[in-house]
Amino acid sequence: MIQHKLKLTSEFSLTLKECNELWVAVALISDFGFDFLQEHLNKKATQHYLVGIGLPTSPRVLSQLKQLETENCNSKIHHDQDKFFHPKVYIIKTGKKLTAYVGSGNCTQGGLDKNLELTIKIDDEAFCNNLLTWLP
């Protein structure tokens, strides 16, 4: 099923509490965005981040991602001088179910809540698994 979502904060505040695993691939993560995810995320969930540095990702977030590097959290910085990294993909695994959110919102207050962004929520297993082959 495909649904249109305009504000991810209301969606994520519910779904992150129950998730087992989270993948985030975005061009930009702000302090607000990272703190929001950490505040609402199931504390036992495994986390995966792929972040661009072509936009001003918070140095504090990059430092926190480095500190969180364990078997339950891995992060990578995408840096290719010839290609600007610009995706906005969030995948949540709850039990065996995968749900992908693909849209225009970065992991920032604007992208998750304040801006007029459009995100598509997709729970098609084949689509979600295909996205996972692209992520770390």
C-alpha positions in Angstrom: 0.0 0.0 0.0 1.1 3.6 -0.7 0.1 6.5 1.4 1.0 10.2 1.2 2.3 11.8 4.4 2.9 15.5 5.0 4.4 15.5 8.5 6.7 12.8 9.6 6.9 13.8 13.2 3.4 12.6 14.0 4.0 9.3 12.0 7.5 8.6 13.5 6.5 9.4 17.1 4.2 6.4 16.9 6.1 4.0 14.7 9.6 4.4 16.1 8.6 3.2 19.6 7.9 -0.3 18.3 10.6 -0.6 15.6 13.5 -3.1 15.7 15.6 -1.5 13.1 15.9 2.0 11.4 17.7 3.0 8.3 18.1 6.7 7.4 19.7 8.0 4.2 19.5 11.8 4.0 21.4 14.7 2.6 21.2 16.5 5.9 20.7 15.8 9.6 20.2 18.6 12.1 20.4 18.5 15.9 16.6 18.6 16.0 16.2 15.7 13.5 18.7 13.5 15.2 17.4 14.3 18.7 13.8 13.6 17.6 14.8 10.1 16.3 16.7 9.3 19.4 13.9 10.5 21.7 11.2 8.4 19.9 13.2 5.4 18.9 13.0 2.0 20.7 16.2 2.0 22.8 16.9 -1.6 21.6 16.6 -0.8 17.9 19.5 -1.1 15.6 20.3 2.1 13.7 21.9 2.6 10.2 22.7 6.1 8.8 24.0 7.2 5.5 24.5 11.0 5.5 25.7 13.5 3.0 28.1 16.3 3.9 27.4 18.6 0.9 24.8 20.3 3.0 25.5 21.6 6.6 24.9 18.4 8.6 25.4 19.3 12.2 28.9 18.6 13.5 27.3 17.6 16.8 25.3 14.9 15.0 28.3 13.6 13.2 30.2 13.4 16.5 27.2 11.6 18.2 27.0 9.1 15.3 30.7 8.3 15.8 30.1 7.8 19.5 27.2 5.5 18.9 29.2 3.3 16.5 28.6 -0.2 17.9 27.0 -3.3 16.6 23.6 -1.6 17.2 24.5 1.5 15.3 26.5 2.1 12.2 26.9 5.2 10.1 28.6 6.2 7.0 29.2 9.6 5.4 28.6 9.8 1.6 31.3 11.9 0.0 31.8 11.9 -3.7 33.1 15.2 -5.2 31.4 14.3 -8.5 27.9 13.5 -7.1 25.8 15.5 -4.7 24.2 13.1 -2.2 20.5 14.2 -1.9 18.2 11.3 -0.9 15.6 11.4 1.8 14.8 7.8 2.7 13.7 6.3 6.1 13.0 2.6 6.5 11.5 1.2 9.7 11.5 -2.5 10.5 8.9 -3.6 13.1 8.9 -7.4 13.7 9.3 -8.7 10.2 7.5 -5.8 8.5 9.4 -3.1 6.6 8.0 0.3 5.9 9.8 2.9 3.7 9.3 6.6 3.7 10.6 8.3 0.6 10.2 11.9 -0.1 11.5 15.4 0.0 12.1 15.9 3.8 15.6 15.9 5.3 16.1 14.9 8.9 15.6 18.4 10.2 12.8 20.3 11.9 11.7 21.7 8.6 11.9 18.3 6.8 10.1 16.3 9.5 7.6 18.9 10.7 7.6 22.6 9.7 8.1 22.7 5.9 5.5 21.6 3.3 7.2 18.3 2.3 5.8 15.3 0.6 6.7 11.8 1.6 5.3 8.5 0.3 4.9 5.7 2.8 5.4 2.3 1.2 4.9 -1.1 2.9 5.5 -3.2 -0.1 8.0 -5.8 1.0 9.8 -6.2 -2.4 10.2 -2.4 -2.7 11.5 -2.0 0.8 14.0 -4.9 0.4 15.2 -3.4 -2.9 15.8 -0.1 -1.1 17.8 -1.9 1.6 20.2 -3.3 -1.0 21.2 0.4 -1.7 21.7 1.3 2.0 24.6 0.4 4.4 
